[in-house]
Structure formats: C-alpha cells, structure tokens
C-alpha cells in the first residue's frame, strides 16, 4: 500500500489491483493451455504492441478508422439532438421517427452491415453504421431528458414572461444534461465497437478491422490480441474525452 502512495496512485489502487488480478488469471490460463498460438502470454502481446506502435502504418490505421467512426458518431449526436427537440415539440415528428428509430434499435449490427454493403462502398460503411447505432441512443435519451423538465418551473417562467432562451438555459438544459452526457459516453463507445465490427466484415482498407482480419487469417494471435488492446484503450480514451468536454461545457451553459 505504501508503494501506491509513493507513486501517487492511491486513488486508483482498486482499479490497478483489479487489472493485476485479471493479468494473473490470463497468465494462469496461458500456462494451462501451453500453446502461444492459441493463447499468447500478456508479455508477448505487450511486446507485439510495442513493435506495432513504432510503425507509421499503425498510427495511420488508427487515424483512418477514428476519422470515419467518430465522424459518424458526431453526425448522430447532432441529428439526434435535432430530432429529439423536434419530437418533443411536435407529436407528428415523434410519430414519424418512431418506426426508423425502433428499427435502428433492434436490427443486429451484422445484419445491417450485410444489407448496407449492397449500396455503399466498404470504405464509407463504418460512418453509416456508427451513425445508425448512436442516433437512437442520443434521440431516446435527449427526448427523455426534455420530458423530465420541471413543469412547475415552466409554469412560473410563463407567468413572469421569461424569454425562450432563458428557459432553455435555466430549465431545459439542466434537465437534459445528465441524459445527454450518459447518451454521448455510451453512444461513442457503442459506435466505436460497431464501427470496428463493420470494418472487419467489410474488410475496409487501411482500417483496424482490416488489420484484425489479416491477423485472424494468418493465425497471428499475438497481433490479434494487441489490436484488441488498442481498441479497448481507444474506446476508453474517447469516453474520457467526451466526459471531459461535457464538464468543460457545463459551467458555460449555466452562466
């Protein structure tokens, strides 16, 4: 415990101990299997990852995948906000969107990818899939947040003739914010995973999915697991970044 305190890691002690525990479990499984081709050790995967990050192709691959998938997620966030506001204001908009949103919520990702491959080039498919997976999450959560606004505060605002902009800042924004934050963090994580799955099935050029597919094709298990670690780390990074941006925007929306 003194070691954690001396390294300034006391606050994250439990998380680090949990990681160490699962690494130990992984190592035990490696010893039980005793076959690097089926299950490589954590050390060999780490060394493979260190080799990968020293190549330009590694960073280009991450950049290409990130640009496409995050663009789809951002597009879904913006349109999801607009659609939710429209559905809150007008019943006909809500009824019109009910069917497509339900389809996007229920259709399996793999099924949608196979259908979409008929119409789109594999390079652009991850944008559409990320968009279709994130949109219903943003839409449903923002709409729920708008419905949870304090009706008594709205009535008071009407009595005193408060402007629409002030009602948005003082009543609607605080009600929607927690729903929106949750939707963005969950949506980006889900969109990232769906986008990578799309790249694997579509075999998109210069993508993380293509690298995973190649590693699987040639039985490069260490490379597969190294790329899996990269996917997890990037997903965590995007979630943390989204939360940080939302925290930075929060004081501005309240002033």
Secondary structure by P-SEA (a helix, b strand, c coil): caaaaaaccccaaaaaaaaaaaaaaaaaaaaaaccccccccaaaaaaaaaaaaacaaaaaaaaaaaaaaaaaaaaaaaaaaaaaaaaaacaaaaaaaaaaaaaaacccaaaaaaaacccccccaaaaaaaaaaaaaaaaaaaaaaaaaccaaaaaaaaaacccaaaaaaccccccaaaaaaaaaaaaaaaaaaaaaaaaaaacccccaaaaaaaaaaacaaaaaaaaaaaaaaaaaaaaaaaaaaaaaacccccc
